[in-house]
Amino acid sequence: MTIDASPRGGSAADLFPAHMYGRPEVRELPPAPLDTRRLIGPGIVAAGVGLSSGEFILYPYIASQVGLVFVWAALVGVVTQFFLNMEIERYTLATGETVLTGFSRFWRHWGLVFAVLTYFANLWPGWATSSATLLSYIVGGEPRWIAIGMLVAIGLILTLAPVVYVMLERLQMVKVAAVGLLILIAAVFVITAEDWAALPQIATGATIPVDLGFALLLGALAFAGAGGGQNLCQSNWIRDKGFGMGSYVPRITSPITGAPEAMPSTGYVFEPTPGNMERWRRWWRFANWEQALTFVLITFVTITFTSLLAYSTVFGEEGLANSVAFVQREGQVLGERVGPWFGALFWFIGAFSLFGAATGIVDYTSRLAADVLRTSYLRNSNESRLYFGLVWGLVAVGILVLLGGLTQPLVLLVISACTGGLMMFLYSGLLIRLNRRLLVPAIRPGGFRVATLVWAFLLFGILSVLTIGQQLPKLWGAG
């Protein structure tokens, strides 16, 4: 028995525009494993890659200025991204395609638009440079050369891993564990009972400290956790993990150490039979819990802790900078209170965290571009080889930027600031059209989920206008 596959009662594949990529192949939805613990991972990768400058600099800096009264915004931002990520996952669970391929079914070049915007946002190797700067506080040396070494290491890590996703998942799990260790040690040695007593400020004192700048605060709200192209890569990560119909699609493997995988394809769909719908409900329930208990929980706990740590150490101190220098000062205070070992540990975990973020950023930037190029333009190419070429291309650009002495290239920073919100604004709207039009009625998002996408569309639209209006004068000044 088939349940209302389309408004006309045809196949689920009939809903897909076929002029560009053809109809998806109809297959059975694979059953979710009885033990789903082995599928936990994409949410941890999302949290690990997303734990970067916002968690170690931006929110702690805000806490050092006004206390914990703005941490609530992190929860709003992370929950907004949870619903955004789940609509991205919905399409890939149901089809095995990435959302960029789905967008490109409407217009061939949508995928290229998002890939280019992602590159613009990530050309400046800011996370590697920040990581190198923190490491230099411990071992000395010139941060530029340390950052170059880190970029080469990232290229080698992503090239030599037999299956790239598996390596990335393990790296981010170690990173999350390291941050958890920092939380435990600081809870014992640094954070006092008086500091813990300030936690209710998150709710009781919730406010918008407009003196710090509305655009900065809205950016902190919107980009808590992930943001920009990283959310789009949730498709690629769950597909490589084998979620739903993604289990039919090959993974990216190393051309040096990995076993060859089949050529990637466009998607597969399942008919909404009772058996498939039962398996779908299990997959959808697991995917939601996996994302909530990893990405949402890890991100919010980390932001809360790093904000509390900043509040307990440097709250009220004059002249603090909203940059990596803020983390230097925080580490100095921790060293004075607990001992030099703890200040060094704080810097090391911060450096490792930012290195993990940089590795994830190079991965998802290259992964998105390789998927778009292979699916829409270079259909006879091997996606794994495209991916590795793009990885080393991004590494090379970062090295050239650093060798050129551009420690803070204004043009790249301005473009980065403008593109993240613009991307999220665009794909929040496109997701509504994608999941409401191409998926069978039985698995389409309902009214509440659509409302969350409308909220995201409006939020990121406002953010884009504010950010572009603030940053364009700087770009003109740089010219």
C-alpha positions in Angstrom: 0.0 0.0 0.0 1.3 3.5 -0.9 0.2 6.6 1.0 -0.5 9.8 -0.9 2.9 9.9 -2.7 2.2 13.2 -4.5 -0.8 15.5 -5.1 -1.5 13.5 -8.2 -1.0 10.1 -6.6 2.1 9.2 -8.6 5.6 8.2 -7.5 7.6 10.1 -5.0 10.2 10.7 -7.8 7.6 12.6 -9.9 7.9 15.6 -7.5 11.5 16.3 -8.5 12.4 18.6 -11.4 14.1 16.3 -13.9 15.4 18.8 -16.5 18.8 19.1 -14.9 19.6 16.0 -13.0 16.9 13.5 -14.0 14.5 11.6 -11.7 16.0 10.2 -8.5 16.0 6.4 -8.3 13.3 4.8 -6.1 14.7 2.5 -3.4 13.6 1.3 0.0 14.6 3.4 3.0 17.3 1.5 4.9 16.3 0.6 8.5 18.0 2.5 11.3 20.2 0.3 13.3 18.8 -1.1 16.6 21.9 0.3 18.4 22.0 3.9 17.1 25.0 4.8 19.3 27.3 4.1 16.4 25.5 6.8 14.4 26.2 9.5 16.9 28.7 11.9 15.4 27.5 14.6 12.9 26.1 16.8 15.7 29.5 16.5 17.6 31.3 17.4 14.4 29.0 20.4 14.0 29.6 21.5 17.6 33.3 20.9 17.4 33.8 22.8 14.2 31.5 25.6 15.5 33.4 26.0 18.8 35.8 28.6 17.7 36.3 32.4 18.2 32.7 33.0 19.2 32.9 30.6 22.1 36.5 31.5 23.2 36.4 35.2 22.5 33.1 36.9 21.6 30.7 35.6 24.3 33.4 35.6 27.0 34.3 39.2 26.0 30.6 40.2 26.3 30.5 38.6 29.7 33.6 40.5 30.8 31.9 43.7 30.0 28.3 43.2 31.2 28.2 39.9 33.0 26.0 36.9 32.0 23.0 38.9 31.0 23.4 38.1 27.2 24.1 34.4 27.4 20.4 33.8 26.7 21.1 34.9 23.2 23.4 31.9 22.6 20.5 29.6 23.4 18.2 31.4 21.0 20.9 31.3 18.3 21.7 27.6 18.8 18.1 26.5 18.9 17.4 28.5 15.7 20.3 26.7 14.1 19.0 23.3 15.4 15.8 23.8 13.4 17.7 25.0 10.4 20.1 22.0 10.6 17.2 19.6 10.9 15.5 20.9 7.8 18.9 20.4 6.0 19.1 16.9 7.4 15.4 16.2 6.5 16.2 16.5 2.8 19.3 14.4 2.9 17.7 11.7 5.0 14.9 11.5 2.5 16.9 11.6 -0.7 20.6 11.0 -0.1 21.3 14.3 -1.9 22.9 17.3 -0.3 20.7 20.4 0.0 22.9 22.2 -2.5 22.0 19.6 -5.1 18.4 20.1 -4.1 18.6 23.8 -4.5 20.3 23.3 -7.9 17.3 21.3 -9.1 15.4 24.7 -9.1 18.3 26.6 -10.7 21.5 25.0 -11.8 23.8 27.6 -10.2 22.4 27.8 -6.7 25.1 25.4 -5.5 27.9 27.4 -7.1 26.5 30.6 -5.5 26.7 29.1 -2.0 30.1 27.5 -2.6 31.6 30.8 -3.8 30.1 32.6 -0.8 31.6 30.0 1.5 35.0 30.5 0.0 34.7 34.3 0.4 33.9 33.8 4.1 36.9 31.4 4.7 39.7 32.7 2.5 41.3 34.5 5.4 42.9 31.7 7.7 41.7 33.5 10.8 41.1 30.4 12.9 44.6 29.0 12.2 46.2 32.3 12.9 44.3 32.7 16.2 45.3 29.1 17.2 48.9 29.8 16.3 48.8 33.0 18.4 47.6 31.1 21.4 50.2 28.5 21.0 52.9 31.2 20.7 51.9 32.3 24.3 53.2 28.9 25.4 56.1 28.0 23.2 57.1 31.4 21.8 57.9 31.9 18.1 56.3 33.9 15.3 52.5 33.2 15.0 52.7 33.6 11.2 55.1 30.7 10.8 53.2 28.5 13.3 50.0 29.2 11.3 51.7 28.2 8.1 52.8 24.9 9.7 49.2 24.4 10.9 47.8 24.9 7.4 50.2 22.3 6.0 49.3 19.9 8.8 45.6 20.4 8.0 46.2 19.6 4.4 48.1 16.4 5.3 45.4 15.3 7.8 42.6 15.7 5.3 44.6 14.1 2.5 46.0 11.1 4.4 42.8 10.0 6.3 41.4 6.9 4.6 37.9 8.2 5.1 37.9 11.9 5.7 34.6 12.1 7.7 35.8 9.4 10.2 39.0 11.3 10.9 37.1 14.6 11.2 34.7 13.1 13.7 37.5 11.7 15.8 39.3 15.0 15.9 36.2 16.9 16.9 35.4 14.3 19.6 38.9 14.8 21.1 38.4 18.5 21.0 35.1 18.4 22.8 36.6 16.1 25.4 39.5 18.6 25.9 37.0 21.4 26.4 35.1 19.2 28.9 38.4 18.6 30.8 38.9 22.4 31.0 35.4 22.8 32.4 36.0 20.3 35.1 39.4 21.7 36.2 38.1 25.3 36.2 35.0 24.3 38.2 37.3 23.0 40.9 40.1 25.5 40.9 38.8 28.8 39.5 35.0 29.3 39.7 33.9 30.2 43.2 30.5 29.7 44.8 29.9 33.4 44.3 30.5 33.0 40.6 28.2 30.0 40.3 25.6 32.1 42.1 25.7 34.6 39.2 24.4 31.9 36.7 20.7 32.8 37.2 21.5 36.2 35.6 21.2 34.4 32.3 17.4 34.3 32.9 16.7 36.9 35.6 18.9 39.6 34.2 18.4 38.9 30.5 18.8 42.0 28.5 20.3 43.4 25.3 23.4 45.5 26.2 23.1 47.9 23.3 26.1 49.9 24.4 28.3 47.1 22.9 26.8 47.6 19.4 23.6 46.1 18.0 25.2 44.5 15.0 27.8 42.7 17.2 25.1 41.4 19.6 22.8 40.3 16.8 25.8 38.5 15.2 26.5 36.8 18.4 22.9 35.6 18.7 22.7 34.4 15.1 26.1 32.7 14.8 26.3 30.9 18.1 27.7 27.5 17.3 27.9 27.3 13.5 26.7 29.7 10.8 27.3 30.3 7.1 28.3 27.3 5.0 28.9 25.0 8.0 25.1 24.5 8.4 24.9 23.4 4.8 27.6 20.8 5.3 25.3 19.0 7.7 24.0 17.3 4.6 27.4 16.0 3.6 28.4 14.9 7.1 25.2 12.8 7.8 25.5 11.3 4.3 29.0 10.2 5.0 27.8 8.8 8.3 25.2 6.7 6.4 22.0 8.4 7.7 18.8 7.3 5.9 19.0 7.3 2.1 22.5 8.7 2.4 23.7 5.1 3.0 23.4 4.6 -0.7 25.8 7.4 -1.6 29.6 6.9 -1.6 31.9 8.7 0.9 35.0 10.9 0.2 38.1 8.8 0.6 41.8 9.5 0.4 43.3 8.9 -3.1 46.5 7.8 -1.3 45.4 5.7 1.7 41.7 5.1 1.1 39.8 2.3 -0.8 38.1 3.6 -4.0 34.5 4.4 -3.6 31.8 4.4 -6.3 31.1 7.5 -8.3 28.7 9.8 -6.4 25.3 10.3 -7.7 22.2 12.4 -7.3 19.7 11.1 -5.0 17.4 8.2 -4.2 13.8 8.5 -2.8 11.5 6.0 -1.1 7.8 5.6 -1.6 5.8 6.3 1.6 4.7 2.7 2.2 3.8 1.7 5.8 7.2 0.0 6.2 9.2 2.9 4.9 7.2 5.4 7.0 7.9 3.4 10.1 11.6 3.4 9.3 11.4 7.1 8.5 9.9 8.0 11.9 12.7 6.1 13.6 15.4 7.9 11.5 13.8 11.3 12.0 13.4 10.8 15.8 17.0 9.7 16.1 18.3 12.6 14.0 16.5 15.1 16.1 17.8 13.7 19.4 21.3 13.3 18.0 21.4 17.0 17.0 19.8 18.2 20.2 22.0 16.2 22.6 25.3 17.0 20.8 25.2 20.2 18.8 22.8 22.1 20.9 23.8 20.9 24.3 27.6 20.9 23.8 27.5 24.4 22.2 25.4 26.0 24.8 27.2 24.4 27.8 30.5 25.6 26.3 29.4 29.1 25.7 27.9 29.3 29.2 31.1 28.0 30.8 33.5 30.1 28.9 31.4 33.2 29.6 31.3 32.2 33.3 35.0 31.7 33.3 35.6 35.2 31.8 33.1 36.7 34.3 35.0 35.1 37.2 38.4 36.2 36.1 38.3 39.5 34.2 34.8 41.0 34.7 35.1 44.8 35.1 38.7 45.0 34.0 39.4 48.0 31.8 40.9 48.0 28.3 40.0 44.4 27.3 40.1 43.8 23.5 37.5 41.8 21.5 40.3 39.7 19.9 42.7 36.9 20.7 44.5 39.3 23.0 41.5 38.9 25.3 42.3 35.2 25.7 45.9 36.0 26.4 44.8 38.2 29.3 42.4 35.6 30.6 45.1 33.0 30.6 47.4 35.4 32.5 44.8 35.8 35.2 44.2 32.1 35.4 48.0 31.5 35.8 48.2 34.1 38.6 45.2 32.5 40.5 45.9 28.8 40.0 49.5 28.5 38.7 51.3 28.9 35.4 50.3 25.4 34.4 46.7 26.2 34.3 47.2 29.3 32.2 49.2 27.3 29.8 46.6 24.5 29.7 43.9 27.1 29.0 45.9 28.5 26.0 46.7 25.0 24.8 43.1 23.8 24.8 42.0 27.1 23.1 44.7 26.6 20.5 43.7 23.0 19.9 40.0 24.0 19.7 40.7 26.7 17.1 42.9 24.3 15.2 40.0 21.8 15.1 37.7 24.5 13.9 40.2 25.4 11.2 40.4 21.8 10.1 36.6 21.6 9.9 36.4 24.8 8.0 38.9 23.7 5.3 37.0 20.4 5.1 33.5 21.8 4.7 34.5 24.6 2.4 36.2 22.1 0.1 33.5 19.4 0.6 30.7 21.8 -0.5 32.6 23.0 -3.5 33.6 19.4 -4.6 30.0 18.3 -4.4 28.8 21.2 -6.4 31.5 20.9 -9.1 31.0 17.1 -9.4 27.2 17.2 -9.5 26.6 20.3 -11.7 29.6 20.9 -13.9 32.2 18.1 -13.9 30.1 15.0 -13.9 32.9 12.7 -15.1 35.3 13.7 -12.4 36.1 11.9 -9.2 34.7 13.8 -6.2 37.4 12.6 -3.8 40.1 14.0 -6.1 38.3 17.3 -6.6 38.0 17.5 -2.8 41.7 17.1 -2.2 42.6 19.5 -4.9 40.4 22.1 -3.3 41.8 21.4 0.2 45.3 22.1 -1.0 44.1 25.1 -3.0 42.6 26.6 0.2 45.7 25.8 2.2 47.9 27.5 -0.5 45.7 30.6 -0.5 46.0 30.8 3.3 49.8 30.4 3.1 50.1 33.1 0.4 48.0 35.5 2.5 50.3 34.9 5.5 53.5 35.1 3.5 52.3 38.4 2.0 52.3 39.9 5.5 48.5 40.4 5.5 48.0 39.7 9.2 44.5 41.2 9.0 43.5 41.7 5.3 40.6 44.2 5.7 39.0 43.3 2.4 38.8 39.6 3.2 37.5 40.3 6.7 34.8 42.6 5.5 33.7 40.1 2.8 33.6 37.3 5.4 31.5 39.5 7.7 29.0 40.2 5.0 28.6 36.8 3.4 27.7 34.6 6.4 24.4 36.2 7.2 23.5 36.6 3.5 24.0 32.9 3.0 21.8 31.9 5.9 19.1 34.4 4.8 19.1 32.8 1.3 19.1 29.2 2.3 16.5 29.6 5.1 14.1 30.7 2.4 15.1 28.1 -0.1 14.7 25.3 2.5 11.0 26.1 2.8 10.5 25.7 -1.0 12.7 22.6 -1.2 11.2 20.5 1.6 7.6 21.6 0.9 7.7 21.0 -2.8 10.0 18.1 -3.5 9.3 15.8 -0.5 6.1 13.7 -0.4 3.4 15.2 1.9 3.9 12.5 4.6 7.5 13.7 5.4 7.2 17.4 4.7 7.8 19.9 7.5 4.7 20.9 9.3 3.5 24.4 10.3 5.7 24.7 13.3 8.9 23.7 11.5 8.0 26.1 8.6 7.5 28.9 11.2 11.0 28.3 12.5 12.4 28.7 9.0 10.4 31.9 8.5 11.9 33.1 11.8 15.4 32.2 10.6 14.8 33.9 7.2 13.7 37.1 9.0 16.5 37.0 11.6 19.3 36.5 9.0 17.8 39.0 6.6 17.9 41.6 9.3 21.4 40.6 10.3 22.5 40.8 6.6 21.2 44.3 6.2 22.8 45.5 9.4 26.2 43.8 8.8 26.4 44.9 5.1 25.4 48.5 6.1 28.1 48.5 8.8 30.9 46.8 6.8 30.6 48.3 3.3 32.0 51.7 4.3 35.1 49.8 5.6 35.4 48.0 2.2 35.2 51.3 0.3 37.8 52.8 2.7 40.1 49.8 2.0 39.8 50.5 -1.7 
